[in-house]
């Protein structure tokens, strides 16, 4: 992808291990866990929703996050001759622009600096007036429906989760991958975006096989 120049540095493996912490989702963290790549995509989706001053993270925002972070991997589920057209379609659906990308980078950097501990000598100075930030957007009803479907579709479970955390299947909690959520958006939601994905040449059968493949377990 060349829309924004340099892309985030690739990770060592496309099968990112589940770390049990970084992938928790809010506000219903007890219902499922997220692989690290999906968690990063959702973080970016949240920032993109913030750039619109929206209260909700929409499916299009999540697709933008997955497109920016995971396109090199997810592109394999479209025919090679169709990928350039699909990229154009995704850019249109997600309303990605260099201006919005720059806004996200600025906002992300500001939040990262807010979270960093201050040096001891600064702690005794005059406290800086904190800028009141807008509430963090939450998943929309349609996006939540995609996550609900993914919780039932995913064959992977976190064995560390106890029944008191809301776990299913004997006290386990579903682990969601980017492929699983993409499948559920295209196959199990009634959104217009999902319909566009389903008719874009996406090989849903191949994607579903990948989602259910035990060799792709995020616990490996």
C-alpha positions in Angstrom: 0.0 0.0 0.0 1.5 3.3 -1.0 -1.3 5.8 -0.1 0.6 7.3 2.9 4.2 6.4 2.0 5.9 4.5 4.8 3.6 2.0 6.5 4.0 0.6 10.0 7.0 -1.7 10.3 6.0 -5.3 9.7 6.1 -7.8 12.6 8.2 -10.9 12.6 5.3 -13.2 12.1 1.8 -12.9 10.6 0.6 -15.2 13.4 0.9 -12.9 16.3 0.9 -14.7 19.6 -1.9 -13.9 22.0 -0.5 -12.2 25.0 -3.6 -12.2 27.2 -3.3 -8.5 28.1 -2.8 -6.2 25.1 -5.8 -7.7 23.3 -8.6 -7.0 25.8 -11.5 -5.1 24.4 -13.5 -2.4 26.1 -16.1 -2.0 27.5 -17.0 -5.8 27.5 -13.4 -7.1 28.0 -14.8 -10.3 29.6 -16.7 -11.4 26.5 -13.7 -12.0 24.2 -10.0 -11.5 23.7 -8.3 -9.9 20.7 -5.0 -11.0 19.0 -2.4 -8.2 19.0 -2.9 -7.4 15.3 -6.6 -7.0 15.7 -6.2 -4.9 18.8 -3.9 -2.5 16.9 -6.4 -2.3 14.1 -9.2 -1.5 16.6 -7.0 1.1 18.2 -6.5 2.8 14.9 -10.2 2.5 14.1 -11.0 4.3 17.3 -8.7 7.1 16.4 -10.2 7.4 13.0 -13.7 7.7 14.6 -12.3 10.4 16.9 -11.1 12.3 13.8 -14.8 12.6 12.8 -15.8 13.6 16.3 -18.0 10.5 16.2 -19.3 8.7 19.3 -19.1 5.3 17.6 -16.6 3.2 15.8 -18.2 1.9 12.6 -17.4 -1.1 10.5 -15.7 1.2 8.0 -13.3 2.4 10.7 -12.3 -1.1 11.6 -11.8 -2.0 7.9 -9.5 1.1 7.7 -7.5 -0.2 10.6 -7.2 -3.6 9.2 -6.4 -2.2 5.7 -3.6 0.0 7.0 -2.1 -2.6 9.4 -2.9 -6.0 7.8 -3.5 -5.5 4.1 -0.4 -7.4 3.0 -1.8 -10.5 4.7 -5.5 -10.0 4.1 -5.0 -9.3 0.4 -4.4 -13.0 -0.2 -8.2 -13.6 0.2 -8.9 -11.6 -3.0 -7.8 -12.7 -6.5 -4.5 -11.0 -7.4 -5.9 -9.3 -10.5 -8.7 -7.8 -8.4 -6.6 -6.4 -5.5 -6.0 -2.9 -6.9 -9.7 -2.4 -7.4 -10.4 -3.7 -3.9 -7.9 -1.3 -2.5 -9.6 1.6 -4.2 -12.9 0.4 -2.9 -11.6 0.1 0.7 -10.1 3.6 0.5 -13.5 4.9 -0.6 -15.5 2.9 2.0 -13.1 3.9 4.8 -12.8 7.5 3.7 -9.1 7.4 4.2 -7.2 10.5 3.4 -3.7 11.9 4.2 -5.4 14.6 6.2 -7.2 12.1 8.4 -4.1 10.0 8.7 -2.1 13.0 9.9 -4.9 13.9 12.4 -4.7 10.3 13.8 -0.9 10.4 14.2 -1.1 13.8 16.1 -3.9 12.5 18.3 -2.2 9.2 19.0 1.1 11.0 19.9 -0.7 13.3 22.3 -2.4 10.5 24.1 0.8 8.5 24.3 2.6 11.5 25.9 -0.3 11.9 28.4 0.1 8.3 29.4 3.9 8.5 30.0 5.1 9.0 33.6 6.5 12.5 34.2 10.1 12.9 35.5 10.2 13.5 39.3 11.4 17.0 39.0 8.4 17.9 36.8 6.0 16.5 39.3 6.8 19.3 41.8 6.3 22.1 39.2 3.1 23.9 38.4 0.6 21.4 37.2 -0.3 21.9 33.6 -3.9 22.4 32.8 -5.2 19.3 31.1 -7.0 19.6 27.9 -10.5 18.2 28.1 -10.7 15.5 25.4 -13.9 14.1 23.9 -15.1 10.7 25.1 -13.5 7.7 23.4 -15.8 6.3 20.7 -17.4 2.9 21.4 -18.3 0.2 18.8 -21.5 0.9 17.0 -24.4 -1.5 17.1 -23.5 -3.0 13.7 -19.8 -3.5 14.7 -20.9 -5.1 17.9 -23.1 -7.5 15.9 -19.9 -8.5 13.9 -18.0 -9.1 17.2 -21.0 -11.1 18.6 -20.9 -13.3 15.5 -17.1 -13.7 15.7 -17.4 -14.8 19.3 -19.4 -17.8 18.2 -17.5 -18.5 15.0 -14.0 -18.4 16.5 -12.8 -21.9 17.4 -10.0 -20.5 19.6 -10.5 -20.0 23.4 -8.5 -18.5 26.2 -7.9 -21.3 28.7 -6.8 -18.8 31.3 -10.2 -17.2 31.6 -12.4 -18.4 34.4 -16.2 -18.8 34.5 -16.4 -15.8 36.8 -15.2 -13.6 33.9 -18.2 -14.5 31.7 -16.4 -17.3 29.8 -18.2 -19.9 27.7 -17.5 -23.6 27.1 -16.4 -24.5 30.5 -15.1 -21.1 31.6 -13.1 -20.1 28.4 -13.4 -16.9 26.4 -13.3 -16.6 22.6 -10.1 -15.2 21.0 -10.9 -13.1 17.9 -8.5 -12.7 15.0 -8.6 -10.2 12.2 -9.6 -12.9 9.7 -12.5 -14.0 11.9 -13.9 -10.5 12.2 -13.5 -9.8 8.5 -15.4 -13.0 7.8 -18.2 -12.1 10.1 -18.5 -8.5 8.6 -18.8 -10.0 5.1 -21.0 -13.0 5.9 -23.0 -12.4 9.1 -23.9 -8.7 9.1 -26.6 -7.0 7.1 -24.6 -3.8 6.7 -24.0 -2.2 3.3 -20.3 -2.3 3.9 -20.5 -6.1 4.5 -22.5 -6.5 1.3 -19.8 -4.6 -0.6 -17.1 -6.8 0.8 -19.1 -9.9 -0.1 -19.4 -8.8 -3.7 -15.9 -7.5 -4.1 -14.4 -10.8 -5.1 -13.5 -11.8 -1.5 -13.0 -15.6 -1.3 -15.3 -16.2 1.6 -14.8 -20.0 1.5 -11.0 -19.6 1.6 -11.3 -17.1 4.4 -13.6 -19.3 6.4 -11.2 -22.2 6.1 -8.4 -20.0 7.4 -10.5 -18.9 10.3 -11.3 -22.4 11.4 -7.8 -23.8 10.7 -6.4 -25.1 14.1 -2.8 -24.5 12.7 -3.6 -20.7 12.8 -4.4 -20.7 16.5 -3.2 -17.4 18.1 -2.0 -19.6 21.0 0.6 -21.2 18.9 
